[in-house]
Amino acid sequence: MKKEVQNEIHQDFLVALEASIKAGIEIMRVYENGDFQVELKEDESPVTLADKSANSIINDFLKATGIPIISEENEEIGFAEREKWNKCWIVDPLDGTKEFIKKSGEFTVNIALIENNRPVFGVIYIPVSKELYYGDVNVGRSFKVVVENESQLEDLINNAEEIFPGSVQKTINVAGSRSHINKETLGFIDDIKEKYEQEVNVIPKGSSLKFCLMAEGLIDVYPRLGSTMEWDTAAGHAICKAVGLIVIDKGTGKEMLYNRKKLLNNSFVVSNLE
């Protein structure tokens, strides 16, 4: 089965996988060095040397595919140009910068390929644990592997294990943001308790890790009732969608779309509950 997976994976996807790992290596170099060079952007969110360096590495890899790139750390491209794209990469070179600065380990590299406003491939790499998640929506499969040797991409793919969302047990596990939980989310959790009459366990996690836990069945519901950007969600959306989980935009009631005029997301929910 694993050889079949290797044969199915598209060359552009291989580029994204390698880019995420190489960016992760650079992030860990800065992490261990301790010289983060923290600055504040206009929206008061932090950016570090690791964000910038990882972004440069990822851009260098993805430019070879000829597909345009939207990245948190790139200069924003106007919608008049972007709306002509039927394909684009959406990148967060370091998702969870606050967690990076706090040295919690809960930060990721996110890369997604979007076609006609929908995610078709996503990769999330966790530099501290060296766990790599990726999902191919067209094939309908997502995988996880620990990166033991960064130079042997073929071996990584051959050793990757397929992941699946779990069936809900007696306790409903809900993902909570490590840095952004709010009263709306707490109200959502109370509604779940009332509706399902089951014990609810809130699991706080930073960055896009929550999508990964959804896709591999360790989380049953992920509500994000607050602001995020497209680069925060696109890769995780692809990984979840490949295993049959849909990111529902609370503003439209439909699946989240990407490369929109405004890159700011509405609140959303990913759920495995019936």
N, C-alpha and C positions, 0 to 999 in steps of 0.2 A: 504493500500500500504506500509506503513512504517513497519508493522510486517513482510511483505514479504521480505523487504530489510534486516531486522535483520536476518531472517532465511537463506538468501542467503550468508551472509558475512562469509568468511572463517576464521577459528581460527587463522591462521597466520596473517591475516589482522587485527584482533582484537588486537593481540600482538603489531603490528606496531602502531595502533591508541593509545593504552595506553602508549607505549614508547614515542611517540611524545608529549603527554600531560605532562607526568612526566618530560621529558626533558625541556619542556617549563616552568614548575614550578621552576625548578632549575635555568634556565636562568633568570627568573624574580627576583629570590632571589639575584643573583649577580647584576642584573641591578639596583635594588632598593638600594642595599648596596653600590654600587658605586666603589667598589674595583675590577676593571676589570683585573688587573695584565696583562697588554698588553705586548706581546712579538712579535718580527718579525721573520717569518720563512725564509728559504733560498731564497724564491722567493720574499721577502720583503712584503708579505701579512701579516696582523696582526692575532694573535690568542690570545684569552683571557681565563681567568679562566672559563667563561661560556661555551666556545667551548669545553674545555676539560671535564668539569663536565657533560655536556649534552651528550657528546660522550660516556662517561663511562656508564651512565644510559641506553642509547639506546643499546649499546653492550650487557649489562646484560640481557635486555629483548629479543633481537633478537637471542642471542646464544641458547635460549631454543627451537627455531624452527629447529635447526640443519642445517640451510641454511647459507652458508658463507657470509661474510660481506665485502663490500668495503666502506670505510669511509674516508672523507677528513682528519680526525684526527687519523686514524689508520696507522700503518706502511704499506707502499705499498707492495702488494703481486705480485710477478713476473707473467708475462703472461704465462709462461710455466705451472704454476699451475692453473691460472685462466681460461685458455682456455678449461680446462676439465669440468668446471662448466656448467651445463645447467640451474641452478638457482643461483641467488645471490641477496642479499640486497645491495642497493646503498644509502648511508646516507650522508647528510650534517647536522651535529648536530646544527649548527648555520649559516645559510645562510644569508649573509649581515652583516658580522662582522664590517665592516666600519660604517654601519648605526647603529649598536648596540653601538659602541663607541661614535658616534655623538648623541646618544639618540634620534634618529628620530622615533623610533618605527617600522621601516620598515625592520624587520628581521624575519626569519622563521626557523622552523625545517622541514627538508625534509627527507622522507623515501620512497624508492621505491622498489618493488619486480620486478626483471628481470627474464624472462624465455626465453631461446634461443635468447638472445641478444635484446629482446624487452620488454618494460615495460608492466606489467599486472595489477599492483596496485600501487597507490601512495597516500601518505598522506602529507599534508602541514599544519602545525600548526603555527598560528601567536600569540606568547605569550602575546603581549601587549593588543590586542583586544579579545583574547581568541576565535578567529574564527578558526574552524577546517574544512579543505577541504579534501575530499578523493574521489578516483575514481577507479572503478573496470572495467577494459577494457573488460574482458570476458562477463560481464553482460551488458556493454555498458551504464553505468550510473555513474554520479558523484554527490556528495552531499556536503552540507555546514551546519554547526551547530555552535552555540555559546556554549562554554563549561561553563555552569553555575556551575556544580558540578563535579569536577574532578574524584570523586570516583564512579560515576554511569555511566559506559560505555554503559550499555544496554539502559538506558534512552536517552543518547546522540544519539544513532543510531536510536531509535524510533522517536526522535524529529528532525532528520536531514531532510532538504528540498532538493529536487533534483534541480540541476542547469542545465542551458542550454545556449549555445552560442546564442547571439542575431542576429537579422537581421540588416544589415547595414542601418543606417538612412542618413539624409542629410549631417551630419558631420561624417567623418571617424576618429575614435579614435585610435591613435597609441601609443603603450607603448614605453616610452623612459627610458633608464636606469638612475637612480638617480646619479650614480657615474661614468658611463662608456660611455656616449653618445659621438660619434666621427663623423668625417666628412663623413665617409661612410654611417652612419645611417642618417645623415642630407640629403645626396644625395638620399638615398632610399625614404625618406619622400617627397622630391621634385618630384621624379618619380611618386609617388602615386598621388600627386596633379595634375600632367600633364596627367596621364593616365585616372583618374576617373573624373577629372574636378569638384571636390568637395572640400569643406572646410575640412582641416585636423587639428585635435586637438591633440597635443602631451601631453600625460599624463605621467609625470615622476614618477617612482616607483622603490623602491629598492628590491633586492632579488627576490625570486620566486613568489612574489605577482603578478607579471605580468601574469604568467600562470593562476592563480586563476581568475583574472579579465577577461582573455580571455574566460575561461570555463563558466563563469556566464554572459557573454554577455556585459560586461562593456567596453571591448577593442575589436577592430576589427582586429588589426594587431600587432604582436609583432616581430620586427626584432632585432636580436642580431648579429651584424656584428663586431665580435671581439671574443676574447678567453673566453671560459668558460670550466669548467670541468664536467665530467659526473654527479657528485653529485649535481651540480648546476641545472641540467635540468631533471633528471630522474623522480622525483616525479611529477613535473609539467607536463611533457610529458604524464605521465599516466592519470592524471586528465583531460587533454585536449583531449587525444585520446579516453577516455571513452565517451566523448560527440561528437565525430566525427571530431575533429581537429587534424591535423597531424603536427608534428615538422619536417620540411624539412631541411635536412643537405645541406647547400649550396655547399659543396665540392663534394657530390655525386649526388645531385638532387633527392635523395630518403629519406625515413624516417630515422631519426637518430637511430643508433644502439648503444648498450651498452656492457660493459665488453669487450671493444676493447683492442688491444695491447697497444695503447696509450690512456690514459684516457682524454686527451685534446680534446675538441670538436672543430669541424669546426664552422664557422658562421652558423646561422640557422634563419629560419623565420616560425612563426605560423600565419596563416592568415584565416580570415573568408570572404575574398573578392573573388568574382568570377573572 
